[in-house]
Amino acid sequence: MAHRTPSDPRRSGEGRKSFLLRIDPALWRDLEAWAQDELRSVNGQIEYVLRQAVNARRGDRRTGR
């Protein structure tokens, strides 16, 4: 097992909020296919789509982080 350091939030879990998401199976399949096309996990794809939506709502047109 890898050693976790408190200074690395990706490893300690402090950098991400976990939550349960119930999603329609057809939407899941669409997200899964889209994620595969862009070489992302489904979780990464959902985070990307949500980030883009929030940035658009704020008027921020940056892509990514």
ChimeraX attribute file (.defattr): number of C-alpha atoms within 10 A of each C-alpha:
attribute: neighborCount
match mode: 1-to-1
recipient: residues
	/A:1	3
	/A:2	5
	/A:3	7
	/A:4	12
	/A:5	10
	/A:6	11
	/A:7	9
	/A:8	11
	/A:9	12
	/A:10	12
	/A:11	14
	/A:12	13
	/A:13	12
	/A:14	12
	/A:15	10
	/A:16	10
	/A:17	6
	/A:18	8
	/A:19	6
	/A:20	5
	/A:21	6
	/A:22	7
	/A:23	8
	/A:24	8
	/A:25	9
	/A:26	9
	/A:27	10
	/A:28	14
	/A:29	12
	/A:30	12
	/A:31	18
	/A:32	18
	/A:33	15
	/A:34	15
	/A:35	18
	/A:36	13
	/A:37	9
	/A:38	10
	/A:39	11
	/A:40	15
	/A:41	15
	/A:42	18
	/A:43	12
	/A:44	12
	/A:45	18
	/A:46	16
	/A:47	13
	/A:48	17
	/A:49	14
	/A:50	12
	/A:51	16
	/A:52	18
	/A:53	14
	/A:54	13
	/A:55	16
	/A:56	13
	/A:57	10
	/A:58	9
	/A:59	9
	/A:60	11
	/A:61	12
	/A:62	10
	/A:63	10
	/A:64	10
	/A:65	7
